Amino acid sequence: MNMTLNDFQSSAKQTALYPSQYGLIYTTLGLSGESGELAEKAKKMLRDDDGILTDNRRNAMKKELGDVLWYVASLATELDSTLQEIAEININ
Protein backbone atom coordinates (compact mmCIF):
# COMPACT_ATOMS: atom_id res chain seq x y z
CA MET A 1 0.00 0.00 0.00
CA ASN A 2 1.34 3.40 -0.96
CA MET A 3 -0.29 6.02 1.28
CA THR A 4 0.54 9.69 1.57
CA LEU A 5 0.16 11.71 4.75
CA ASN A 6 -2.92 13.39 3.30
CA ASP A 7 -4.40 10.01 2.30
CA PHE A 8 -4.00 8.89 5.90
CA GLN A 9 -5.58 12.10 7.17
CA SER A 10 -8.55 11.64 4.87
CA SER A 11 -9.00 8.04 6.05
CA ALA A 12 -8.72 9.10 9.69
CA LYS A 13 -11.42 11.71 9.14
CA GLN A 14 -13.80 8.99 7.97
CA THR A 15 -13.44 7.17 11.30
CA ALA A 16 -13.58 10.23 13.58
CA LEU A 17 -16.43 9.93 16.05
CA TYR A 18 -16.38 12.72 18.60
CA PRO A 19 -18.48 15.79 19.42
CA SER A 20 -17.59 18.30 16.69
CA GLN A 21 -18.03 21.30 18.99
CA TYR A 22 -15.16 19.93 21.10
CA GLY A 23 -13.01 18.68 18.23
CA LEU A 24 -9.92 20.73 18.97
CA ILE A 25 -9.74 19.92 22.68
CA TYR A 26 -10.86 16.32 22.16
CA THR A 27 -8.13 15.58 19.63
CA THR A 28 -5.49 17.41 21.70
CA LEU A 29 -6.38 15.39 24.78
CA GLY A 30 -6.51 12.19 22.74
CA LEU A 31 -3.04 12.87 21.36
CA SER A 32 -1.74 13.42 24.87
CA GLY A 33 -3.33 10.20 26.10
CA GLU A 34 -2.01 8.07 23.26
CA SER A 35 1.46 9.59 23.60
CA GLY A 36 1.34 8.63 27.25
CA GLU A 37 0.42 5.05 26.33
CA LEU A 38 3.38 4.90 23.96
CA ALA A 39 5.70 6.23 26.67
CA GLU A 40 4.30 3.64 29.08
CA LYS A 41 5.29 0.85 26.66
CA ALA A 42 8.84 2.24 26.54
CA LYS A 43 8.95 2.44 30.34
CA LYS A 44 7.84 -1.16 30.66
CA MET A 45 10.56 -2.18 28.20
CA LEU A 46 13.08 -0.82 30.71
CA ARG A 47 11.36 -2.35 33.72
CA ASP A 48 10.32 -5.74 32.35
CA ASP A 49 12.71 -6.47 29.49
CA ASP A 50 16.03 -5.02 30.70
CA GLY A 51 15.76 -2.31 28.02
CA ILE A 52 15.55 -4.85 25.20
CA LEU A 53 12.98 -4.17 22.51
CA THR A 54 11.21 -7.50 22.06
CA ASP A 55 9.10 -8.29 19.02
CA ASN A 56 5.95 -8.16 21.16
CA ARG A 57 6.88 -4.79 22.61
CA ARG A 58 7.83 -3.45 19.17
CA ASN A 59 4.43 -4.47 17.79
CA ALA A 60 2.62 -2.94 20.76
CA MET A 61 4.55 0.30 20.32
CA LYS A 62 3.77 0.38 16.60
CA LYS A 63 0.08 0.09 17.42
CA GLU A 64 0.29 2.95 19.91
CA LEU A 65 2.28 5.03 17.43
CA GLY A 66 -0.51 4.45 14.90
CA ASP A 67 -2.99 5.78 17.46
CA VAL A 68 -0.74 8.84 17.97
CA LEU A 69 -0.66 9.36 14.20
CA TRP A 70 -4.47 9.15 14.02
CA TYR A 71 -4.80 11.90 16.62
CA VAL A 72 -2.12 14.02 14.91
CA ALA A 73 -4.07 13.71 11.66
CA SER A 74 -7.36 14.52 13.37
CA LEU A 75 -5.86 17.50 15.18
CA ALA A 76 -4.48 18.81 11.88
CA THR A 77 -7.99 18.55 10.45
CA GLU A 78 -9.37 20.49 13.42
CA LEU A 79 -6.76 23.19 12.70
CA ASP A 80 -7.96 23.37 9.07
CA SER A 81 -4.61 22.08 7.90
CA THR A 82 -3.20 19.01 6.19
CA LEU A 83 -0.50 16.71 7.45
CA GLN A 84 1.51 17.66 4.36
CA GLU A 85 1.33 21.33 5.33
CA ILE A 86 2.29 20.54 8.94
CA ALA A 87 5.25 18.46 7.74
CA GLU A 88 6.42 21.24 5.41
CA ILE A 89 6.12 23.85 8.16
CA ASN A 90 8.20 21.65 10.45
CA ILE A 91 10.94 21.03 7.86
CA ASN A 92 11.11 24.69 6.87
Secondary structure, 3 states (H helix, E strand, C coil): CCCCHHHHHHHHHHHCCCCHHHHHHHHHHHHHHHHHHHHHHHHHHHHHCCCCCCHHHHHHHHHHHHHHHHHHHHHHHHCCCCHHHHHHHHHC
